[in-house]
């Protein structure tokens, strides 16, 4: 469990996926180029990886669509690049 103060630190933004490709050399990763607009804090364009290919997702499921992303996580090395955030997803029938 986290406190409301800890949750308040999480930065969630809407981003538009302007490019989506399968990551070469990976069976799980999709590489997303996400546009967060001209934010004064430098969010702008970011590369964010999602490991959902094993669940049947393809790059076209993301392209030109808006999603929620966490944008203030520490960058994480994914193969030979850094993932600069995390896409939010939910589990369920709908």
C-alpha positions in Angstrom: 0.0 0.0 0.0 1.1 3.5 -0.7 0.0 6.8 0.8 -1.8 9.5 -1.0 1.3 11.6 -0.8 3.3 8.9 -2.6 0.6 8.6 -5.2 0.7 12.3 -5.8 4.3 12.0 -7.0 3.2 9.9 -10.0 3.0 12.0 -13.1 0.4 10.7 -15.6 0.1 12.3 -19.0 -1.9 11.7 -22.2 0.4 11.0 -25.1 -0.2 10.4 -28.8 1.7 7.4 -30.3 3.2 8.8 -33.5 5.3 5.7 -34.3 5.1 2.1 -33.3 7.4 -0.7 -34.4 8.3 -4.2 -33.2 11.7 -4.0 -31.4 14.2 -5.9 -33.5 15.7 -8.8 -31.6 12.8 -9.1 -29.1 9.7 -11.3 -29.2 7.9 -9.1 -26.6 8.7 -5.4 -27.0 7.0 -2.8 -29.1 8.8 0.5 -29.4 6.6 3.5 -29.2 7.5 7.1 -30.1 5.1 9.2 -28.0 4.2 12.9 -28.5 3.4 14.7 -25.2 3.2 18.1 -26.9 5.4 21.0 -26.2 5.6 20.7 -22.4 7.8 23.2 -20.6 9.4 20.4 -18.6 10.8 18.7 -21.7 8.4 15.8 -22.0 8.0 16.4 -25.8 8.7 13.3 -27.8 9.8 10.2 -25.9 10.6 6.6 -26.6 8.6 4.2 -24.5 8.7 0.4 -24.7 5.8 -1.9 -23.9 6.2 -5.7 -23.5 2.8 -6.8 -24.8 3.5 -8.7 -28.0 3.1 -11.9 -26.1 -0.5 -11.0 -25.4 -1.3 -10.6 -29.1 -0.8 -6.8 -29.5 0.8 -5.4 -32.7 2.2 -2.0 -33.4 -0.9 -1.0 -35.3 -2.9 -1.3 -32.1 -1.1 1.7 -30.8 -0.3 3.9 -33.8 -2.1 7.3 -33.9 -4.0 6.6 -30.6 -3.8 8.3 -27.3 -2.9 6.5 -24.1 -2.1 7.3 -20.5 1.6 7.2 -19.6 3.7 7.6 -16.4 6.3 10.1 -17.4 8.4 10.6 -14.3 9.9 7.1 -13.8 13.6 6.7 -14.0 14.6 5.7 -17.5 15.1 2.0 -18.0 17.5 0.3 -20.4 15.6 -2.0 -22.7 18.0 -3.9 -25.0 20.1 -1.1 -26.7 17.8 1.9 -25.9 16.2 3.6 -22.9 12.5 3.5 -22.2 11.5 6.9 -21.0 8.2 6.2 -19.3 5.5 3.5 -18.9 2.2 3.0 -20.7 -0.8 2.3 -18.4 -3.0 -0.7 -19.1 -5.8 -2.4 -17.4 -6.9 -6.1 -17.3 -10.4 -7.2 -17.9 -13.0 -8.4 -20.4 -13.8 -4.9 -21.7 
